[in-house]
Amino acid sequence: MLASSQDPCWLKANLQACPQAYRTRARVRPCPKHTRKLARPVLAQGHAASMLVGPLAAYTQKNHARARPCRKHARRVEAINERETETLGDGEAQKVHQMAGVEVTNIPLLTPYKTGKLQLSHRVVLAPLTRQRSYNNIPQPHAILYYSQRTTKGGLLISEATGVSDTAQGYPDTPGIWTKEQVEAWKPIVDAVHAKGGIFFCQIWHVGRVSSSDFQPNGQVPISSTDKSLKPSVGWGNGIDAVEFTPPRKLKIDEIPQIVNDFRIAARNAIKAGFDGVEIHGAHGYLLEQFMKDEVNDRTDEYGVTLQNRCRFPLEIVEATVNEIGAEKVGIRLSPFASYMQAGDSNPEALGLFMAQSLNKYEILYCHMVEPRMKTVGEKSETPHSLLPMRKAFNGTFIVAGGYDREDGNKAIGNNFTDLVAYGRLFLANPDLIKRFELDAPLNKYNRETFYIPDPVVGYTDYPFLESTI
């Protein structure tokens, strides 16, 4: 044993350093007075005996179920642990512990979080990413590997946008969930995520006027809030094919309930497929935004003119979905500041705030918003706008997305700007993104040219894991 001048009381010395971590070497052990008893609260905090080394580890693994501090230190251990728990519960960033004599920095992105009945092990979310590999709108077996590669125990994944009906399509080879065949095809994919302990939400959408007659049943024209056509675009995001959008048809008032019902049925089908919930796609210039944004919506009826009227349609979808599967299984994605698909708004702050406040009525699980800096796909821009007012207004879990890296994400969580951060392109190219964030390891670079190709492997499941790059 060490001389008393070096370590008069091992337990006391280490309590002062950190009540949640202990250090020993082959020649260091508790003084006889404290050998027989260790602190149960310490182990209850989730610091496993495997964190110890030497003879103390073996003792702890054998006796931790009945271990407790000696009387002299019991009150102190309890007080310190309560203080530590409160600090962690507040999500304080960059908290440093002395563990086994080594500084370990707490990474905000990797702290646990509970939302509704779901216990997440970290704050990193797989953002919904269109991949265009679901041939004939049917999810394919290669998606099993793609999603399971990006699954961690207690991690939240949001699926690629999934059509609610045969009129919802506007891109080649995107999945649907309106037929029994599609539901059955999703099941093994969802099962693979659950097998690894992941939590899986299905993003459901309708593209509205972002389509052409080629993607519509019987070659009919796309539907929208308006009959204004989109200007011609180059590609569906991959810059390969020129696209001519078919001028849309303005939905009649009595047709709108059918679209709402399509979302309701899609949500029910998602639960049948095994998903833990759904995310309603209300962003990026698709059908819901075509109603919300005044650059597109030129209606003069009860679904147009005022902000409240323009938001009526998406809120009706939220209400129908909540009534079908339960509020705790529903999220929504919004991009009030963006101008995707020529869908901008004259007052995006008012739009975002109104939606955040209105959603509280339905008590949905989360609101997922795209950063104001992401005006167009993949391009950051300087902006004075912020999502903070929406974050404060919304009562549920708040998720942000849009150009985040590891440092930005940690700051956002550490400063309580958001609860969770969604990553798209970085997660696409780094299936082990959580591990890389944990180690602050280099990231694979993504290849835009393979984002939307139909290949079931290239640019899809062939991005290397960290172990294979060392």
N, C-alpha and C positions, 0 to 999 in steps of 0.2 A: 504494500500500500504506500502511496505517496506520503511524504512527511506532512505533518499538520500545517506547517508553514506554507506549503505549496497548495494543499487542498484540504483545509480543516473539515469541511463538510461538503461532499460532492453535491448532495441534493440542494443545499442552500445556494451554493455557487451557481448551479444551473438554473434554479428558479429565477435568480436575478437576471440571468442572461436571456432566457426565454422559457416560459412554463410549458411550451408545447414541443420542445425538442431537448433531448439529452445526448450527451457525448461520453463515450468511454473508450479506453484502449485496454489492451490486455493487462496493463499494470494499474489501471484506474478503475475503482469500483466504489460504491457507496460506503460511507463509514459504517461500522457495525451497528450503530444506533438506528440507522435508516435502511439497512439492507433488506429487512423483511417486508417493507411496505413501500409501494409506489403510488403515484397519484391517479386514481380512476378518472377524474375529470380530464386529465391530459389525454388519456386514451379515448375518452368519449368524444374528443374534438376531431377524431378521425386520423390521428397520427399513429399509424400502425407500428407494432413492435418491430417490423422489418426495417424501420428507420434506425434502429439501434444496432450496435455492433458489440462483439465481445461477449463476456459472460452475462452482462446485464440483459442482452437481447434474449438469450435463452431463458433467463429467469422470467422476464416479462411475458414472453410467449406462453410460458407455462402457467403463470399466475395472474395474468391481467384481469381475468373475470372477477377476482375478489380483491384486487389491489386497491389500496387507498392511501392517502398521505398519513403520516404520523400526526398526532394531535398538534404538535408544535407548528406544523406547516399547513394543516388542513384548511384553515380559514384563508390563509394567504393564497394557496393554490386556487381556491374557489373564487376569490375576488379577482385575481389576475385573469383567470380563464373567462370570467364574465366580461371583463373589460375587453379582452381579445375578441370574444365572440361578437360583442356589440360593434367593435371596429370593423370586423370583417363583414358584418351584416350591412353596414352602411356603404360597402363597396369602395372603401378608401383605396386609392391607387398606390402602387409601389410600396407596399408595406414589407419591411425587411425583417426576417427572422434569422437568428443564428442557429443553424441546424447542422449538427455533427461538425461544428467548427467551421462551417462554410456558409457564406452569405447566399441566401436564396431570395430572389425578388419576386414578390407576388405580382402576377401579370393580370391586370383587370379583365382582359378578354377571356382569360381562362378561369375566372371565378364562377362558382355555381350560381344558378338563378332559378327561382320557382315562378311559373306563370300558370295561373289556374291550378289544375291538378297535375300539371307536368313539371317534373324536376329536371332541369337542364344541368349538365355538368360543366358547361362553358357558355360564353356569350356569342360565339361565332356561328352564323347561320349560313347554310347553302342557299344563295339567292336563286329564284326561278330563272332558268336559262333555256331559251329555245335552242334545240339541238338538231331538229329536223331529221331524225333517224327512225321515226315511227311510220313505217311504210303502210300506205293506204289508211293512214290515221289510226293504226293499231299499234300499241306499245309492243316492242320487240324484246326477245330474250337478252340481247346484248345490253339492254338497259339495266338488267339485274346487276351485272358487274360494275357498270358506270356508277350507279347510286350506292352500291355496297362499298365500293372503293372510298367513297367520300363520307361514309358513316362512322361515327364514333359513339360510344355508349353515352347516352344522355345528350346527344347533339341533335339540333333541329335542322331538318332538310325541307325545302320547299320545291316541289316538282316543277318541271317545265310547264309552260302554259298549255292547258288542256281544254279542248273545245267542248262547249256545252250542247251543241247541236250541229246538224249538217250545214246550217247557214253560218256557223261561227268561224269557218275556216278561211284562211287567207294566205297560208304559207304551205309549201309542199312538205309532206311527211311529218306533220305535227300530230300529236296524239289527241284522241277524243275520249269522252267518257259517257256518251249518250246511248251506247248499245251494250247488250249483254256480252258480246264478244270482246269489246274494249274493256269492260269491267273485269272479265276473267283474265285478260292479258295483263292487267295491272297487278293482279293478286300476287304472283311470284316475285314481282319487283318490290312490292311493299313488304312481303314476307322476308325478303333478303335484308332489308333495312332494319326491320324489327329483330331479326335474328342476331344482329350486332348491337342491339340496344338503342337504336336510333328512333327518333320521333319524326314522322313523315306527314306533311300537309300537301294537299293537291291544289295547285293553282288552277282555277277555272276561269275561262274567258270567252269573250265574243269579240271578234276583230271589227265588226261593223263595216264601215266603208273601206277599210284597209284590205281590200280584196278585189277580185275580178270575177267575171262570170265563169271563168275556168274552174274556180274552186267552189262554185255554188251548185246546189242540186238543180238538175235540169237546165243548167246554164242561165239561171235567173240572175237578176242584178242584186248586188249586195244591199243590205239595209243599214239605215243610220238615223240620226236625229234630223238629218238634213238631206237635201238633194244636191248639195254642193260637192263637186268632185275634187279628189286629191290631185295635185299636180303630178306629172310623171316622175318616177323615181328610178334611180339606178340600183338594181338589186334588192334583195330582201334583207339587206344588212351585210351580205358577203361581197358586194361589188362585182358580181359576175354577170347577172342577167338584167337587162333593162326591163322595167315593169310598167305596164300601162294599167292604171286602175279604172275599173268600170264605174261610171257615174252611179252613185247610190240612189236608192229609193227611200224617201222619207217615211218613217213608220207612222201609221195612223194610231190615234189614241187607243182604239179598241184592239190593236195588235200588240201593244206593249205588255199587257199581262201575260201573253204567251211567252215572251222572252224572259220575263221574271220567273215564270214557271220552269223554263228550261234550266235556269240556274239552280232552282230548288231541286229539280230531279237530278241534276249533275252532282249536287252536294250529297244527296241521298245515295247515289251510285258510288261516290268516292268512299263513303263509309262502308258500303257493301264490299268494296275492293280491299278494305282493311286500313285505309288512311286514318290518321288520328284527327284530321280536320281538313278544312279547305281554306284557301286564300282566294278571295274574290279579286280579280284583276281589274282595278279601277284606274289604271295608269297608262302612260305611253301612247296616248292618242287613239286607243281602241274604243269600243262602243260606249262604255260608261263615261269616258272622258268626252266623247262626242256630244254627250248630253250636258256634262258639267261645264265645259269650256265655252266661253262666249265667242271665241273666234270661229267656232264650228256651229254651235247651236243658234239657229236663226228662227226657231219656232215662236209662235205668238199665242200658243195654247197654254194649258196648265203645266206643260213640261218645258217652258221656255220663258224668256225675258228676264225674270228675276233670279237672283242667286238661289233662293229657296226652291223655285220651280225647276231650275236646271239640275239641282241635286236630288230632286224627287225620285227619279228613276233608279239611280244607284242605291238610294236608301230603301226603296221598295225591295230591291234584290237582297239587301242585307237583312231586312225584316223577314222575308220569305225563307231565307237560308237559315236564320236563327230559329225560326219556328219549326223548321224541318229537322235539324240535327243538333240544336242546342248552341247557345251563345259561346260556351267554353270551347267549341270546336270551330269557331269562325274567326278569320282575320281578313284584312283588306289591304291592298296595296294602292297607294295614291302618289301622283307626281304633279302637284298643283303648279309648280314653278317651271316645269318642262314644256317644251314645244315639239315633242315628238309627233311625227305624222301630221305636221301643220295644225296642231291643236294647242294653241296658246290661250292665255286668259289675260284680260285687262287688269285684273286685281287678284293675283294668285294668293296673296296673303289672306285676303278675306275668304277666298274659296277654301284654302287649307284649314283655316281656323273654324269656319262654319262646319266643315265635314268632321273635324276632330270633335267638336262639341256635340254635333248631332249623333255621332256614333255612340256616345255615352248612354244614350237612351236604350240601346240594344245590348249593352254590356258585353260586347264581343271581346275575344281574348286579346287581340293585338291590332295595332295600326302600323303598317309598314310604309314609310315614306321615302321618296327619292330626294336626295339633296338638291337644293336650288342650283348648285354649281354644275349639275349635269343637265345642261340645256338640250343637248343632243346626244346620241348614242356614243359612248366612249370618249367624250370630250369634256374636260373640266374647264370652267371659266370663272373668273373673279365675279363675285356677287355680294351685295350688301345684305341679301336676304338670309334668313335663318329658319330652321325648323323648330327652334326652341319654343315659340308661342304655341305651336301645335302639340309639342311634347307636354307642355304644362297643362294644356286644355284637355288632353285625352286621359281618361282615368285608367285605361288598361296598360298592357305592355306595349312599349314603343320600340320599333325597329327602324334603323336608318340604313340607307344603302346609297352608293354612288361614289366610286373612286377612292374608297378607303384602303389604306395599307395597315400594317401592324401598328405603327406609331399613332396614326390618326384614330384607329379603333380603340387603342388603350386610353388615349386622351378622352375620347367621347364617353367611354364607360367610367373612367376615373373622375371625370367632371360632372357625372350624372346627366349628361346631355341626352343619353339614350339608355335603354336597357339591354338591347342586343344590336349587333352589327351584321348585316348581310353582305357576303362577299360573292361576287360572280366570277369574273375572269380569273382572279387569283385562285379561286377554288377549282375552277375548271381545269387549270393547268397544274394544280398541286393537290392531288387527292388526299395527301397527308398534311393539309394546311395547318391543322391544329398542332401537330407535332412540330412542324417547322416554326410556327409562332412560339411554341414553348421553348425551343432551343435557339430561337432567333437565327435560324439557318437560312441560307440562300434559297430563293424561290426559282422554280422553273419559269421560263418565259412562255407566254401563251402565243399561239400562232393563229392570227385572225383568219387566215386562208382556209383553215380546217374547222372553223366554228360550225358551219352549216352544211358541210358536205355530207352525203348519205352514207359514207363509209362507216361500218360498225365498229372499227378499231381505231383507225388513224384520226388523231385529233380528238379522240373520245375516251378510250380506255388505255391508251399507250403512253400517257404522261408518266415519267418515272417517279417512284417513291424515293424518299431520302436515302434509304439503305442502299439502293441500287446506283446512287450517284456518288457514293463515297469511295 
